[in-house]
Amino acid sequence: MRKVDMLSAKEVEKAKPLEKPCKLMYGEGLYLYVTPAGGKFWRLKYRRPDDKEDTLSLGRLHILC
């Protein structure tokens, strides 16, 4: 398994939307998905028992000020 530097809270907060959706890797299959409209969602990429890849959406990121 490859080593990924974990995102800090400031990096997550400052993630800006781009023209296309982007993924900011957190580690172990978990990533922050940023949409062009500015939505931020936690997603988990995993492998099912039948050896197919799948993605689980864990929820929307709400940043409180």
N, C-alpha and C positions, 0 to 999 in steps of 0.2 A: 504494500500500500504506500502511495506517495505521501510525503509530508506537505501539509498546507499550513501556512501561517493563518492563525485564527483572526477574524475581524474584531476590531475593537468597537466599543459602543459609539465612539466618535465617527469611525469609518462608516458604520451602518447609518448613523444619523445624517451624514454628509453625502451619502450616495445620491447622485443626480441622475435623472432620466436621460436616456440617449435616444437616437432615432429608432433604434431597434431594442427589443428587450435584452437585458444583460443579466448574467449570473455572477454573484460575488461569492466565491467559495469560502465556507467556514471550516469544513473538515468532516471526514467520515461520511461523505455523501450529503451533508447538510449545506444548503446555500441560500442566499438572499436573492430573490428574483425581483428585478426592478423593471417596471413597465415604462413605455414611452410617456404614458399619462402621469407618471410619478408614483404609482402604487408600489408598495414593497410587501413581498410575501415570503414567508419561510417555506422552503420545500426540501424534501428528503428523497434522494435517489437511492433505490435499493434493488436487490435481486430477489425475486420470488422463488419459492421452492422448485418451480418448474424451470428455473434458470433463465427466466425472462426479466429484463429490467423494467422497473416501474417507478413512478414518482408519486409521492404522497404530499399533498398540500397541508401544511400545519396551521396556517392562519395568516392573517394580515398583520403587518407591523404598525402599531399605533405609537407615535412619539408624542409624549406629553410634555408640554412646555412649562 
